[in-house]
Amino acid sequence: MLSEMTKHAERCAEIVRLTSEALVVSHIDADGLTSAAIIGRALEDAGIEYSTVFVKQLGETELSKIADTNPPLTIFTDLGSGVLSEIKELGITAVVSDHHQPSTTDTLPARDELISHLNPHLFGLNGSRELSGSGTTFLLAQALSRERGGDKKRGLPSLAVVGAVGDLQHLKDGRLTGANRTILKIGAENRELSYAPDIAFFGKQTRPIFKLLEYATDPYLIGLTGNEDACIAFLKGVGIRLQGERWRRWIDLEKKEKQRIVSSLIQHQMKKGVSPQRLERVVQEVYTLEDETEGTELRDAQEYSTLLNATARYDRAEIGFNVCMGDRGGALEEAERLLKEHRRNLVSGMKFVKENGVVELEHLKYFDAGNRIRDTIVGIVAGMSHSIIGDRDLPIVAFARASTPHEREELKVSARATQHLIHKGLNLGAAIHIAAEKVNGTGGGHDIAAGATIPLETKDEFIQYLNEEIKKQTKKQTTG
C-alpha cells in the first residue's frame, strides 16, 4: 500500500527531475497551500525554477489557460484527479499529486506519455482520512529530494501535518492515522513536531480559555456552546482563575487545571445525557510545531491551518504560501491581518444565521446566504452554526452566490456534519455528488465536509435530492 505508493512517487519524481522549469497549480485551502509549499521547497532544493497558481476549482477555463501558456511541466497538487481526461485532451504534460477520489484509473498506476498520477486511492489508501493532498505531495517531494540527502528535509513533515489537520483528517479517530501518521512520526524524529492527547477545542495557543468552550461545536457542549457568560461561570465554578496580566489561554494553565477542566466537562456532558461516544471527543491528539513561537497561530497545527485559510479564501493565497515557505516578516504580518478580517467576517456570517435562522427538513437543515456571506467561507460559517442553532443531529447545508468565471449564475453549496453523523452512515461527499449531478452541477468531497456548484435556479430541486440521499444513507446504516 504505502510502500507501493512510495515507489510510484519515485517514478513521478523522475519526471520532475527531467524538467528545468515547472508550473505548480494548487487548491486555495490549507491543504492546497501546504502542498504547494512542500513541492516548492523540493523544487528549489533540486534547482528547478517554478511559478505557482492557486485556483478555487480546476475547470475548463482554468485548464485552458494552463494549456495556452504551455509550461514544460505542470504539477497539480491537492487537485487534478477528477479531470485527468481533460488534462490529457488539452495536451498538458503533468504530474498530478492529489488525494481526492479519481475520476478514472485508466492511466494508473502506470504513467502514460503525458500524465503521472499520484493518489492514495490507487494504492488502497483512504484519501479522506489516511493521506491528505499535502501528505501525497510530501511523498513526491521526499522522492525528489532523496538523491540530494533531503528525504527528511526539515519543515516538510510539519507542513504535511498542518495540511492534513486543515483537511479534517484527524477528526474521525481523534488523531492522524494511516500514512499521515507515518509522516507525523518523521516530523517527531526530526524534533520539529510533537503530539499528545489534549482538549480538542480550537484556539489553545491564542484564545482566552472561555472562548474555547464558547465556540466548541464538535462535540457540542450543551448549555455552554454559544453562551459566553455560561462558559465563564462554568470555569469559575471549577476553580479556574481566568485572568492574570491578560486573559489566560489554555497554554497558560497548569497541568492540574487542565485535568480539572476536562473532567468537569465530561461530568457536565454526562449529566446532560450525552453518549459515551461523544464524550470521548472532548480529548483528541494535538499537534505542536516545535520550531514555531509559543502563543502564536503557527505553533498549533489547527490554528496554523486556519491562518492559511484566511489568506487563500480572500484571494491572497500567495501570502499563505509565503508563510509556508518560511516568511516570518511581511507575509506573516499580512496573514495575521487577513486572519483578523476573516474572524470579523465569520462573526458577521454567524450573525446572519442567527438573525435569519435555518430551514429544517427531515434529514438536513440549510440556510441561503445569497451575497451576504462570501462563498469561500460559507462552509466555515455552516460548521460554526451549530453553536447558535443547536445540535439537532442533522448535517447543515449552506448556499451562497458563487463568484465563478462562468457566464451562468451559480450557487456554491457547502455542507458540514459531525463524527456522530458519520457513525450513523452519513457520507456527505457521496450524497452531494449524486444530488449535484441530478441538477447538472458538480460536487463531492469527504464524508464530514463536502461542497458543490449548481445552477442558481436548481436550489430547491437540489435540496430535495440531497435530503433523499441522506435518508438512504442513514436508513441503510440503521437497518443494517
Secondary structure, 3 states (H helix, E strand, C coil): CHHHHHHHHHHHHHHHHCCCEEEEEEECCHHHHHHHHHHHHHHHHCCCEEEEEEECCCCHHHHHHHHHHCCCCEEEECCCHHHHHHHHHCCCCEEEECCCCCCCCCCCCCCCCCEEEECHHHHCCCCCCCCCHHHHHHHHHHHHHHCCCCCCCCCHHHHHHHHHHHCCCCCCCCCCCHHHHHHHHHHHHCCCEEEEEEECCCCCCCCEHHHHHHCCECCECCCCCCCHHHHHHHHHHCCCCCECCCECEHHHCCHHHHHHHHHHHHHHHHHCCCCHHHHHHHEEEEEEECCCCCCCHHHEHHHHHHHHHHHHCCCCHHHHHHHHCCCCCHHHHHHHHHHHHHHHHHHHHHHHHHHHCCEECCCCEEEECCCCCCCCCHHHHHHHCHHHHCCCCCCEEEEEECCCCCCCCEEEEEEECCHHHHHCCCCHHHHHHHHHHHCCCEEEECCCEEEEEEEHHHHHHHHHHHHHHHHHHHHHHHHC
